Amino acid sequence: MSERLLDIQNLSVTFGGLNALSDLDFHVDAGEIVSVIGPNGAGKTTFFNMISGMVTPTSGDIVFKGESLLGLDPNQVTARGIARTFQNVRLFANMTILENVMVSQHCRTKQGIMGALFQTGGFKREEQEIREHGEKVLGFFGSRLVGFRLNQPASVLSYANRRRLEIARAMATKPEVILLDEPVAGMNPKESEELTGLIGKLRDEWGFTIVMIEHDMGVVRDVSDRVVVLDHGETIAQGSYDEVSSDPAVIEAYLGRPAEEAS
Amino acid sequence: MSETMNTDEAGVLAPARGAFDQDWRKLVNWGLICALALIFVSLTDMPDKLDKRVIVEPLLSMGYLSLIWIPVALGNFVTREVVLEGMTQHKKGLRELVAGVSVGAIGGAGLALLIWLLDTRDLSDPLVNWNDALLEVLSFGEGVGYGAIFWILASAGLGLAGGAFHLLSAIANRLLLAIALTIVLTASLESALDDISEGFQLEWLFEALFEKKGGLSVQGAIILAVFAIAWVLVLGGQAKRGRAAVTARRELSPTKVNTVGLVLIAVAAVVLPMFLGRLTNDLFTNVGLFLLLALGLNIVVGLAGILDLGYVAFFAVGGYTAAIMTSPSSPGLSPELPWWVAIFVVVFMAIVAGLFIGAPVIRMRGDYLAIVTLGFGEIIRLTVRSDWASGFTGGAQGILSIPGADIVGVATVKGTDPQQVLYLVIGFVAIAIYVSWRLENSRIGRAWMAVREDESVAEAMGINTVNSKLQAFVVGAILASFSGAIFAAKVGSVFESSFKILVSIVILVIVIVGGMGRIAGVAAGALVLVGILGGPNQPGLLAEFSEFKLLIYGALLIWMMLKRPEGLIPNVRRSRELHQDEFLQDAWLKAQANDDDDEAASGEVAPA
């Protein structure tokens, strides 16, 4: 059995009386691509928010590389090596594209006010490294985000490019795990096909472990090693895409019960 | 914006509409607005109080200027149309003139009504300026009938002139505007020009332009008009080209610095104070003190997005710390340190105060944070005044006999020598500019911007937002405390009344009017507001305006928010944000062109 990188143990959260997630229990191994699917309101994004420290679970534990993530601020979670993207793209719209990927390296760098004021050698070296790493990450998406784009504000990008920049920004934090929240939502078939390939590359070439929320079943089928299905905050199925897609509980969650049973 | 407003170029030109084909309801509305504006300005007593300040002897004073611009502006505005592409546009003609006259005449009638009421009724109880002096100024001492008829005719004439601007060509409009601005501006700068001309041995030029008893002479005004025309015709085009070139270069490499400009400014900063007289030096010192504050606040508000309404607290901490450390008559603790040693204590206290106020406040966001900082600004002042602290701070009596600032063995800067104080201020402003510039383009500065853009996302991207904001708060506090320490040494005394909430507001207005997030903008804001109108307690060039300062601040702020929310000299990012739609369109077109090139080059087949 390979190393358990991210281990979610009996995770529950309630908002008021609503069980947003109850007893979620699964793990992600290093180098895996795991998809989390489920109908709207199933608790997928809440699950991401909990891993990244934006929502505190009511009970249960999140263990990353043998250490609990509970009680950490979002920035500390990111520093431990878990980066995320957002479902409704949230870039720093008035910062340039390069600045977007430079600023997300914040927790990997350490030059402070004094370094900037006195332009120390360490400061200049670090700035250079930040810039180079930023350009390298942007280069992952071909020529779309580099060149004349570098100094343009993120707000001018097309929708698909904004999604790409979100992923680049997460990559720039030098994480081990990337949480992708609906990476291909709103993209046309050609673009999502291309991005599916890139998600595979993220693991194969960059060595990231990926947890992905996605509604596009084509994408889920093509890249996932494992699929977790949530409905009403509960895990209703886990396994390979083929196992999950033929599971009656999953079909019911998506399509509803057959008419004769419903009464 | 000017492109869309320009009536000469875009659109289809249709024949002029008939002179009486008017939207009468609109004209009456604007006429009433004009009347209300004239009455309001009259009742603020501007015409009377500013009558002594002459612009062109014996034709025009600031007092009458405060009235006559209203019909001109509104007479012009009423027929102004925003022209969009493809819209039918009518030739300008009599219709515009009639509209201008109507608006002006209605406005004049309003003022005539006021004159008649001034004569027959006494409303001096709620309206303090309801008196004979105002009547005298409005009717030129010739009686009510004369005054009333004069203003109706004059206002109609001015409205006509306003409407007539539509009929003139763009260049004629520019010329007239340039002449008017040059004359008014030169006249407002009279006292400073007097002072400067002495330093540069240019008294002859000053005497050629100005009358002895104040105000431009008629020939002076003509000389200025000729100069303005020459400027627009000869240099106007070049200045525009230069600006376009600079903007283009900035777009390409936003962090690059204009070395030539920087050297010029540095040389001017070193040389100019030597030629300036007492008055101008003092004026620039005030500008510098507020610039220092505004640069600090610019880091806090402009970069990190923390709306701090109690920024004066740090100014007070700087002033009081310097006073206690250096003054021999400080009531409690009195170490009588030299100023340059005291400045280290000042920095230390500013950091302590920044952390003390910042730590509880910084976790809040948006409006809540603004309100709480507003409270802390007052808390610091009230603490200074309280019995509890008055053993150290002197309470309402303040701390007196603060010696000048001595700079480690080089020189002693005395408050009585404005030139030396100015050099000191320039030194610290240079430090503040350097700090702002370096921090903006650093890891810390980027983190601040990310926090300003979206705090939750910044947090999720690994930025410790509480620490980042606290750092911005403390850097801002240190810059403000420098200003406070120089202020104490310059004035020689500190009182809690110098640190009222109004100071915070003025600093914020400087940042907003000048251009948030841009150093040159903040400098322009400080020059215009503190230099010309005056600071909260400091007289500006238009000393007569001090009574109307807050009114003008308010009017200016509203006008800026409506017409130019990005400030006088805007930050590229901010103006982009505020004109998002126009900007996005341009960028989209540009990117479209580029993408087409890319696809053609890579031979990629676009999906059907």
Interface residues (C-beta under 8 A of the other chain):
Chain A: S52 M54 D73 P74 N75 T78 A79 A83 R84 F86 R90 F92 A93 N94 M95 T96 E99 M102 V103 S104 Q105 H106 C107 R108 T109 Q111 G112 I113 G115 A116 L117 Q119 F123 E126 E127 I130 S143 F148 N151 Q152 P153 S155 V156 S158 R169 T173 N188 K190
Chain B: E251 L252 S253 P254 Y434 V435 R438 L439 N441 S442 R443 I444 G445 R446 A447 M449 A450 E453 D454 S456 V457 A458 E459 A460 M461 G462 I463 N464 T465 Q471 V475 R573 R574 R576 E577 Q580 F583 L584 A587 W588 A591 N594 D598 P607
